[in-house]
Amino acid sequence: MDNKQQTAVEWYAVEMAEYLRSMYGDRIINIDILKQAKEIEKEQIAKAFDDGDYNYHYSRKTGNDFEDGKEYFNEVYG
């Protein structure tokens, strides 16, 4: 079972797609903009983790402390 959390950008993308579908039917959403937004959000979450006190955050996979914010993001949101 996958326990990944949904990021705010992912939630927004789903909501916006449903809204656009209801307004305009099936149209192509600009995937490049969504990819850019997700990458920015990933960097922000990783930086916040790196800048914060994360001594009590550990990997459920390994049981060890996360090495950095990128490792944290990949396990939690990946």
LORO-81256 format. One record per residue (C-alpha): residue number from 1; x, y, z. Coordinates in Angstrom, 2 decimals. Each point is the difference from the previous one (the first is absolute). Layout:
N
+--------+---------+---------+---------+
: midren :       x :       y :       z :
+--------+---------+---------+---------+
:    NUM :       X :       Y :       Z :
...
+--------+---------+---------+---------+
This chain:
78
+--------+---------+---------+---------+
: midren :       x :       y :       z :
+--------+---------+---------+---------+
:      1 :    0.00 :    0.00 :    0.00 :
:      2 :    1.33 :    3.43 :   -0.95 :
:      3 :   -0.03 :    2.52 :    2.86 :
:      4 :    1.28 :    2.98 :   -1.99 :
:      5 :   -1.58 :    3.30 :    0.91 :
:      6 :   -1.47 :    2.30 :   -2.62 :
:      7 :    1.74 :    3.35 :   -0.35 :
:      8 :   -1.87 :    3.27 :   -0.36 :
:      9 :    1.01 :    0.29 :   -3.65 :
:     10 :   -1.29 :   -3.51 :   -0.74 :
:     11 :   -3.31 :    0.81 :    1.73 :
:     12 :   -0.29 :    3.25 :   -1.97 :
:     13 :    0.69 :   -1.77 :   -3.29 :
:     14 :   -2.79 :   -2.52 :    0.60 :
:     15 :   -2.47 :    2.70 :    1.08 :
:     16 :    0.89 :    2.26 :   -2.93 :
:     17 :   -0.31 :   -2.87 :   -2.49 :
:     18 :   -3.47 :   -0.83 :    1.32 :
:     19 :   -1.01 :    3.66 :   -0.14 :
:     20 :    1.27 :    0.45 :   -3.55 :
:     21 :   -1.71 :   -3.19 :   -1.11 :
:     22 :   -3.29 :    1.23 :    1.43 :
:     23 :    0.38 :    3.37 :   -1.73 :
:     24 :    1.59 :   -0.90 :   -3.32 :
:     25 :   -0.12 :   -3.78 :   -0.41 :
:     26 :    3.12 :   -2.06 :   -0.53 :
:     27 :    2.86 :    2.29 :   -0.90 :
:     28 :    3.71 :   -0.40 :    0.36 :
:     29 :    1.48 :    1.53 :    3.15 :
:     30 :    3.49 :    1.49 :   -0.30 :
:     31 :    2.06 :   -2.80 :    1.55 :
:     32 :    3.25 :    1.99 :   -0.15 :
:     33 :   -1.37 :    2.64 :    2.37 :
:     34 :   -1.22 :   -2.71 :    2.38 :
:     35 :    3.41 :   -1.71 :   -0.06 :
:     36 :    1.71 :    3.32 :    0.79 :
:     37 :   -2.39 :    0.66 :    2.90 :
:     38 :    0.57 :   -3.49 :    1.43 :
:     39 :    3.79 :    0.39 :   -0.25 :
:     40 :   -0.12 :    3.41 :    1.75 :
:     41 :   -2.19 :   -1.46 :    2.75 :
:     42 :    2.37 :   -2.97 :    0.42 :
:     43 :    2.96 :    2.35 :    0.41 :
:     44 :   -1.91 :    2.13 :    2.52 :
:     45 :   -1.01 :   -2.99 :    2.12 :
:     46 :    3.53 :   -1.42 :   -0.07 :
:     47 :    1.50 :    3.39 :    0.93 :
:     48 :   -2.47 :    0.46 :    2.86 :
:     49 :    0.97 :   -3.44 :    1.29 :
:     50 :    3.72 :    0.79 :   -0.31 :
:     51 :   -0.45 :    3.35 :    1.76 :
:     52 :   -2.09 :   -1.41 :    2.83 :
:     53 :    0.55 :   -2.19 :    3.03 :
:     54 :   -0.55 :   -3.48 :   -1.36 :
:     55 :    1.77 :   -2.10 :    2.63 :
:     56 :   -3.18 :   -1.94 :    0.65 :
:     57 :   -0.85 :   -0.66 :   -3.63 :
:     58 :    1.16 :   -3.41 :   -1.09 :
:     59 :   -0.55 :   -2.23 :   -2.97 :
:     60 :   -2.69 :   -2.62 :    0.46 :
:     61 :    1.82 :   -2.07 :   -2.60 :
:     62 :    3.41 :   -0.05 :    1.69 :
:     63 :   -0.71 :    1.16 :    3.56 :
:     64 :    2.87 :    2.49 :   -0.31 :
:     65 :   -0.08 :    3.79 :   -0.04 :
:     66 :   -0.47 :    1.51 :   -3.45 :
:     67 :    3.21 :    1.13 :   -1.63 :
:     68 :   -1.57 :    3.17 :   -1.38 :
:     69 :   -3.21 :    1.66 :   -1.16 :
:     70 :    0.04 :   -1.69 :   -3.41 :
:     71 :    0.04 :   -3.44 :    1.62 :
:     72 :   -2.87 :    1.11 :    2.27 :
:     73 :   -2.05 :    1.32 :   -2.95 :
:     74 :    0.54 :   -3.12 :   -2.08 :
:     75 :   -1.18 :   -2.31 :    2.77 :
:     76 :   -2.97 :    2.09 :    1.14 :
:     77 :   -1.20 :    1.47 :   -3.32 :
:     78 :    2.14 :   -1.84 :   -2.59 :
+--------+---------+---------+---------+
